[in-house]
Amino acid sequence: MVHYRGMKKWRPFASMPEQYIGLQEVINKQLEVPKPLLTEEQMDQINFILIEALHTNKQVYLTYYKKGQCITKKGFIQFVDFLGNLFVFIDKVFELKNKMRLSELIDVHFT
């Protein structure tokens, strides 16, 4: 019976640091996803939820695109600047302030 091991089978051959770095870059390139395009309706929905979360101080799930990956975090919206295309998000886990662009957002919804 044959089991598919994926890219794991190449890890034992990464004995030299340069080779390991090269293999890690290949694996990361394969995991990258293209940035999803949002419709006008989706952008309006995101703006509405951001404003509501800011005024009611409700916790939200943010999904954003960064370096080929879609990342989801949980926290609170502290500041939104639609003209400057940025917002400040306080992470629930580490309570760190993250300043991000609105154009990086993919999805926002309440917890």
C-alpha positions, 0 to 999 in steps of 0.5 A: 500500500503506497501512501502519498507523503507530499513535500515531506519526502524531500525534507530528509535531503535538506542536509545543507543549510542552503539546500534547506532554505531553497526547499523552504522557498519552493514549498512557500511558493507552492502554498501562495494563493492569489489575492481575491478580488472583492466586489463593490457589495463586499467592500461596502459590507466590510466598511459597514461592519468596520464602522459598527465594530468601531462604535459598539466595540464588538469583537471581530474576525479579520481576514486579510491578505499578506505575502501570498497568504490569507490570515485570520485574526480575532480582535477589536477595531480601534481606529478607521481612516477611510481617506487614508486607507488604513485602520488599527486593529488590536489583536485578541491574543497578544493585545498588540496594535496592528496598523493595516491598509483597508485594501488588504482586507478580504473579510470581516465578520462578528464573532 
